[in-house]
Amino acid sequence: QVQLVESGGGLVQPGGSLRLSCAASGIIFSSYNMAWYRQAPGKQRDLVASITRGGTTNYADSVKGQFTISRDNGQNMVYLQMNSLKPEDTAVYYCNADNRGLSFTRQRSYWGQGTQVTVSS
């Protein structure tokens, strides 16, 4: 079975840092683009950062210079380093794996269950 399991969330004070991890299993990890999304209370789920199978990264304007996404294909892991956290970063953060763009391959997309990040004093 396919599993994406997020970890590393928690309560942090404004200005602090957290590193989220997503462990993938049941997929050929190197074939998937990976991304982090977040959903704050009362808001829609938004893309935060993505990293392609080739290592190209993209970020939402709101987190540029603040968050860093990375991946370790040998460990089937994707990370989100979050620095200078603000209360508005409070959300449930979700890991996503998507294989679109591969030739001759049916599109697949998977989601983790999410991890809560709360930024509060």
C-alpha positions as CSV (number, residue, x, y, z in Angstrom):
1,Q,0.0,0.0,0.0
2,V,1.0,3.6,-0.6
3,Q,1.7,5.7,2.5
4,L,2.8,9.2,3.0
5,V,3.5,9.9,6.7
6,E,4.2,13.5,7.9
7,S,6.0,14.3,11.1
8,G,7.7,17.2,12.8
9,G,4.8,19.5,13.4
10,G,4.0,21.0,16.8
11,L,3.7,24.2,18.7
12,V,6.4,26.9,18.2
13,Q,6.7,30.5,19.1
14,P,6.8,33.3,16.5
15,G,10.2,33.5,15.0
16,G,11.0,29.9,15.7
17,S,11.7,27.1,13.3
18,L,10.4,23.6,12.5
19,R,11.4,20.9,10.1
20,L,8.6,18.8,8.7
21,S,9.4,15.4,7.3
22,C,7.4,13.2,4.9
23,A,8.2,9.5,4.6
24,A,6.9,7.8,1.5
25,S,6.5,4.1,0.9
26,G,4.8,1.9,-1.7
27,I,5.8,4.1,-4.6
28,I,8.9,4.5,-6.8
29,F,9.8,7.7,-5.0
30,S,12.3,9.1,-7.6
31,S,9.5,9.1,-10.2
32,Y,7.3,11.5,-8.2
33,N,7.2,15.2,-7.9
34,M,6.7,16.1,-4.2
35,A,5.0,19.1,-2.6
36,W,3.8,20.5,0.7
37,Y,0.4,22.1,1.0
38,R,-1.2,23.7,4.0
39,Q,-4.7,24.5,5.1
40,A,-5.4,27.1,7.8
41,P,-8.6,27.3,9.7
42,G,-11.4,28.7,7.5
43,K,-9.2,28.7,4.4
44,Q,-8.7,26.5,1.3
45,R,-5.8,24.2,0.9
46,D,-2.9,26.0,-0.8
47,L,0.4,24.9,-2.3
48,V,3.3,25.9,-0.2
49,A,6.3,24.4,-2.0
50,S,7.1,21.8,-4.6
51,I,10.2,19.9,-5.8
52,T,10.2,18.0,-9.0
53,R,11.8,14.6,-9.6
54,G,14.7,16.5,-11.1
55,G,15.1,18.7,-8.0
56,T,13.6,21.9,-9.3
57,T,11.9,23.9,-6.4
58,N,9.1,26.4,-6.4
59,Y,7.5,28.3,-3.6
60,A,4.4,30.3,-2.9
61,D,5.1,34.0,-2.7
62,S,4.1,34.0,0.9
63,V,7.0,31.7,2.0
64,K,9.8,32.6,-0.4
65,G,13.0,33.1,1.6
66,Q,11.3,31.6,4.6
67,F,10.7,27.9,3.8
68,T,13.0,25.4,2.0
69,I,11.8,22.1,0.4
70,S,14.3,19.3,-0.2
71,R,14.2,15.6,-0.9
72,D,16.4,12.5,-0.3
73,N,15.6,9.9,-2.9
74,G,17.8,7.4,-1.1
75,Q,15.6,7.6,2.0
76,N,12.3,8.2,0.2
77,M,11.9,11.4,2.2
78,V,10.9,15.0,1.5
79,Y,11.4,17.8,4.0
80,L,10.1,21.3,4.6
81,Q,12.4,23.6,6.6
82,M,10.4,26.4,8.1
83,N,12.1,29.4,9.5
84,S,11.0,32.7,11.0
85,L,7.6,31.3,11.6
86,K,4.6,33.6,12.0
87,P,1.1,33.1,13.5
88,E,-0.3,33.2,9.9
89,D,1.8,30.0,9.2
90,T,-0.5,28.1,11.5
91,A,-2.1,25.3,9.5
92,V,-2.3,21.6,8.9
93,Y,0.6,20.8,6.5
94,Y,0.1,18.0,4.0
95,C,2.6,16.0,1.9
96,N,1.7,15.3,-1.7
97,A,3.2,12.9,-4.2
98,D,2.3,13.2,-7.9
99,N,3.8,11.4,-10.9
100,R,2.3,13.6,-13.7
101,G,4.6,14.3,-16.6
102,L,6.0,10.8,-16.9
103,S,5.6,9.3,-20.4
104,F,3.4,6.3,-20.8
105,T,2.4,6.3,-17.2
106,R,-1.1,6.7,-15.7
107,Q,-1.3,9.7,-13.4
108,R,-1.2,9.0,-9.7
109,S,-1.5,11.4,-6.8
110,Y,-1.3,10.6,-3.1
111,W,-1.7,12.6,0.1
112,G,-0.6,12.2,3.7
113,Q,-2.9,12.7,6.6
114,G,-1.3,16.0,7.6
115,T,0.6,17.4,10.6
116,Q,-0.5,20.3,12.7
117,V,1.8,23.4,12.9
118,T,0.8,26.0,15.4
119,V,2.7,29.3,15.8
120,S,1.7,31.1,18.9
121,S,3.1,32.8,21.9
